[in-house]
């Protein structure tokens, strides 16, 4: 049985949520210890991390974007075309940075605590994750853990960068990265004014053989929050369904009229699914379906990158925005 040990560090005065203590104008001038507040507690990092591990989806992209190769991170389990555990934008960055290859954690059955411990990390980044309190407590026996700020799987790409870069002692560099990505998004979106003000809904799953239920992401999900970056809005129907605080919801197809205010539907599927939607007596009543204003994403890198992360945004942005703009034209 694996036993975990961690050097105790003194707690310091609590900082504002998401902000590192001390002068963080540059990595070299960051003052330690750093204290970070999050949904699962307060994390203190006593000294500059040299060995960085991450768990869950995409957290490794923050250190990579800031020039740091983690000692280990979760293998990709969705959209990995060649089965090497790396999404293309991650593979490209690793090649550019060089250095020792990181350990890829298999999280198919949950976090592999022993594998994480074996990398001997100084900090574990997990600001975009679904960590339970038990997961957090176990990981904290290995190294200080940066968890999500509010609720599981609801940390958007900006918050991911802010929290994880703070955990690296690189808060200022994180803010610079956010500004660079925002400028890139603005430059691409400027070419598609037709997106402005259109409402979009991201449907999580549709089964062509059983369209009795519509499952969708709420405004708490990062895919939906990314719509706002692209000039799109969330329809009132989705906003109303988001009051539970959950990142997803579902309704019976018999109530599909609730989504009459949706201009564009984005989902995962193929032409077979779109044909099934258009021929279904209930789903075909949705204006977005009737107008063919549906973006079908594959379970491939492009479809994966619709869930925006620090490195994937640049990789997918032009293609994704073009698909949305094409769907928007069908609503006019």
Secondary structure, DSSP 8 states (H G I E B T S, - for coil): ----------------TT--SS--SSGGG--SSEEEEETTEEEEE-S--SSEEE-SSSTHHHHHHTT---SEEE---SS-TTSSS--HHHHHHHHHH-SS--EEE--TTS--HHHHHHTT-SEEE-SSS---HHHHHHHHTTSEEE--SSSTT---HHHHHHHHHHHTT-HHHHHHHHHHHHHHHHHHHTT-GGGTT-BEEEEEEEETTEEEEEEEE-TTSHHHHHHHHTT-B--HHHHHTTTT--SEEEEEGGGGGGGTT-SEEEEE--HHHHHHHHHSTTGGGSHHHHTT-EEEE-SSHHHHHTS--TTHHHHHHHHHHHHHHHHHHTT-
